[in-house]
Amino acid sequence: MIKNIIFDWSGVIKDANESHVWIINEMIKKFGSDRRIDIYELREIWEQPYMKFWNKLFVDMTIEEEQKLYKETILDSSCPPCVSYKNIVEVIRNLKNQGRKMVVLSSDLPDTVLSEIKGYDLENIFNEVVVNIHDKKEEIINLIERNNFNVEETVFVGDTNLEIEAGKLAGIQTIAVTWGFYAEDRLKALNPDYIVHSVEELENILLK
């Protein structure tokens, strides 16, 4: 039985596809390139930890440069707003009512995630919210230990390679969702325990 759920945020709970593409293209422009990426290309080349992606485009970009530019760009008033995926908030509330313990482990900025948790009416739902993490593999074991999660009863829900790799490293189950930043064939190649195509399918697995 799954009792403990670790959620990625963007690409799992938050529909950030449009804003993520916009942010990346703005950052590319600010870094001095004319290249543009659409959502289809992004789902084929996005990589985590995110500096793996950026160093494909700009070999000499440092993490400090990326983080400064990202923060400037995401706070730009022109950045497209993000909403939660349809029905995911209701599923999370149902999981809480069913006694599941849930945490968030995300690369997103604290102000962004915390304001979205409030905006999605998900306050007081998560046992812990860990954000601004570059490499989730470096944090997941500490997260599990802090929350006293039994690894046999714990799952990581994500949409990219990093959540699957981090989950496998920690010895927990992994669920890959197909509505985020990775194309389905790339997710399959990572061999997660489950691949899901809808929020309803995700709920069925988490409650079975």
C-alpha positions as CSV (number, residue, x, y, z in Angstrom):
1,M,0.0,0.0,0.0
2,I,1.2,3.5,-0.8
3,K,1.1,5.6,2.3
4,N,3.6,8.4,1.5
5,I,3.7,10.4,-1.7
6,I,6.5,12.7,-2.9
7,F,5.3,15.1,-5.6
8,D,7.3,17.1,-8.1
9,W,5.5,20.4,-8.7
10,S,5.8,21.9,-12.2
11,G,4.7,19.4,-14.8
12,V,2.8,17.2,-12.2
13,I,0.6,19.5,-10.2
14,K,1.2,22.8,-11.9
15,D,0.6,23.1,-15.7
16,A,3.8,25.1,-16.5
17,N,4.3,24.0,-20.1
18,E,3.4,27.3,-21.7
19,S,5.2,29.4,-19.1
20,H,8.3,27.1,-19.1
21,V,8.7,27.4,-22.9
22,W,8.2,31.2,-22.6
23,I,10.8,31.5,-19.8
24,I,13.3,29.4,-21.6
25,N,13.0,31.4,-24.8
26,E,13.3,34.7,-23.0
27,M,16.4,33.4,-21.2
28,I,17.9,32.2,-24.4
29,K,17.3,35.7,-25.9
30,K,18.8,37.4,-22.9
31,F,21.8,35.2,-23.2
32,G,22.4,36.4,-26.7
33,S,21.0,33.7,-29.0
34,D,18.3,33.9,-31.7
35,R,17.3,30.2,-31.2
36,R,13.7,29.4,-30.1
37,I,12.2,26.2,-28.7
38,D,8.6,25.1,-28.8
39,I,6.9,22.6,-26.5
40,Y,7.5,19.6,-28.7
41,E,11.3,20.2,-28.9
42,L,11.4,21.0,-25.2
43,R,9.8,17.6,-24.4
44,E,12.5,15.9,-26.4
45,I,15.6,17.8,-25.1
46,W,14.7,19.0,-21.6
47,E,17.0,17.5,-19.0
48,Q,17.3,17.5,-15.2
49,P,19.2,18.7,-13.2
50,Y,18.4,21.7,-15.2
51,M,22.0,22.8,-15.8
52,K,22.4,19.7,-18.0
53,F,19.8,21.3,-20.3
54,W,21.3,24.8,-20.2
55,N,24.9,23.6,-20.8
56,K,23.7,21.8,-24.0
57,L,22.8,25.3,-25.3
58,F,25.4,27.4,-23.5
59,V,28.5,25.4,-22.5
60,D,29.9,28.2,-20.3
61,M,26.7,29.2,-18.5
62,T,27.1,28.8,-14.7
63,I,24.4,27.9,-12.3
64,E,24.7,31.3,-10.7
65,E,24.0,33.0,-14.1
66,E,21.1,30.6,-14.8
67,Q,19.5,31.2,-11.4
68,K,19.8,35.0,-11.6
69,L,18.4,35.1,-15.1
70,Y,15.6,32.6,-14.3
71,K,14.4,34.6,-11.3
72,E,14.4,37.8,-13.3
73,T,12.4,36.1,-16.1
74,I,9.8,34.2,-14.1
75,L,9.0,37.5,-12.2
76,D,8.4,39.4,-15.5
77,S,4.8,40.5,-15.7
78,S,4.7,39.1,-19.3
79,C,5.3,35.6,-18.1
80,P,2.2,33.5,-18.8
81,P,0.3,32.5,-15.7
82,C,0.1,28.9,-14.5
83,V,-2.9,26.9,-13.3
84,S,-3.1,23.5,-11.7
85,Y,-3.9,20.5,-14.0
86,K,-7.5,19.7,-14.2
87,N,-8.8,17.6,-11.2
88,I,-5.3,17.3,-9.6
89,V,-6.3,19.5,-6.6
90,E,-9.3,17.4,-5.9
91,V,-7.2,14.3,-6.1
92,I,-4.7,15.6,-3.6
93,R,-7.4,16.6,-1.2
94,N,-8.9,13.2,-1.5
95,L,-5.5,11.6,-0.8
96,K,-5.2,13.7,2.3
97,N,-8.6,12.7,3.5
98,Q,-7.6,9.1,2.9
99,G,-4.7,9.5,5.3
100,R,-1.8,9.7,2.8
101,K,1.2,11.7,3.8
102,M,2.4,14.0,1.1
103,V,5.4,16.2,0.5
104,V,6.7,18.4,-2.4
105,L,10.2,18.2,-3.8
106,S,10.7,20.8,-6.5
107,S,13.3,22.8,-8.4
108,D,10.9,25.8,-8.4
109,L,11.5,29.0,-6.4
110,P,10.1,29.2,-2.9
111,D,7.9,32.3,-3.6
112,T,6.4,30.7,-6.7
113,V,5.5,27.4,-5.2
114,L,4.2,28.8,-1.9
115,S,2.0,31.4,-3.6
116,E,0.7,28.7,-5.9
117,I,-0.1,26.3,-3.0
118,K,-2.1,29.1,-1.5
119,G,-3.7,30.0,-4.9
120,Y,-4.7,26.3,-5.5
121,D,-6.2,26.1,-2.0
122,L,-3.7,23.4,-1.0
123,E,-2.5,25.0,2.3
124,N,-2.0,22.6,5.2
125,I,-2.0,19.6,2.9
126,F,1.7,18.8,2.6
127,N,3.8,17.6,5.5
128,E,6.8,19.4,4.0
129,V,7.6,21.6,0.9
130,V,11.2,21.5,-0.3
131,V,12.0,23.9,-3.1
132,N,14.8,25.5,-5.1
133,I,16.6,22.1,-5.4
134,H,18.9,21.7,-8.3
135,D,19.5,17.9,-8.0
136,K,16.7,16.0,-6.2
137,K,19.0,13.0,-5.9
138,E,21.0,14.9,-3.3
139,E,17.9,15.7,-1.2
140,I,15.5,12.8,-1.5
141,I,17.0,10.4,1.1
142,N,17.2,13.2,3.7
143,L,13.5,14.0,2.9
144,I,12.5,10.4,3.4
145,E,14.4,10.2,6.7
146,R,13.1,13.5,8.1
147,N,9.5,12.4,7.5
148,N,10.0,8.8,8.7
149,F,8.8,7.3,5.5
150,N,9.0,3.6,5.0
151,V,10.6,3.2,1.6
152,E,8.3,0.2,0.8
153,E,5.3,2.5,1.2
154,T,6.6,5.6,-0.6
155,V,6.4,6.8,-4.2
156,F,7.8,9.7,-6.1
157,V,5.5,11.2,-8.8
158,G,7.4,13.2,-11.5
159,D,7.5,14.1,-15.1
160,T,11.2,13.9,-16.0
161,N,14.3,11.8,-15.7
162,L,15.3,13.3,-12.3
163,E,12.3,12.2,-10.3
164,I,12.6,8.6,-11.7
165,E,16.3,8.5,-11.1
166,A,16.0,10.0,-7.6
167,G,13.2,7.6,-6.7
168,K,15.3,4.6,-7.8
169,L,18.3,5.8,-5.9
170,A,16.2,6.0,-2.7
171,G,14.7,2.6,-3.3
172,I,11.1,3.8,-3.6
173,Q,8.4,3.3,-6.3
174,T,8.2,5.8,-9.1
175,I,5.3,7.2,-11.2
176,A,5.9,9.1,-14.4
177,V,3.1,11.4,-15.7
178,T,2.9,12.0,-19.4
179,W,1.5,15.6,-19.2
180,G,4.7,17.4,-18.2
181,F,8.1,18.2,-19.6
182,Y,9.1,14.8,-21.0
183,A,7.8,12.9,-24.0
184,E,6.3,9.5,-23.2
185,D,9.0,7.5,-25.1
186,R,11.7,9.1,-23.0
187,L,9.8,8.3,-19.8
188,K,9.4,4.7,-20.9
189,A,13.2,4.4,-21.4
190,L,13.6,5.3,-17.7
191,N,11.6,2.2,-16.6
192,P,9.5,3.8,-13.9
193,D,7.2,1.5,-11.9
194,Y,4.1,3.2,-13.5
195,I,3.4,5.5,-16.4
196,V,0.1,7.3,-16.2
197,H,-1.8,9.3,-18.8
198,S,-4.5,11.0,-16.7
199,V,-5.0,12.4,-13.2
200,E,-7.7,9.8,-12.7
201,E,-5.3,7.0,-13.5
202,L,-2.8,8.5,-11.0
203,E,-5.4,8.6,-8.3
204,N,-6.3,4.9,-8.9
205,I,-2.7,3.9,-8.4
206,L,-2.2,6.0,-5.3
207,L,-5.3,4.7,-3.6
208,K,-5.3,1.1,-4.6
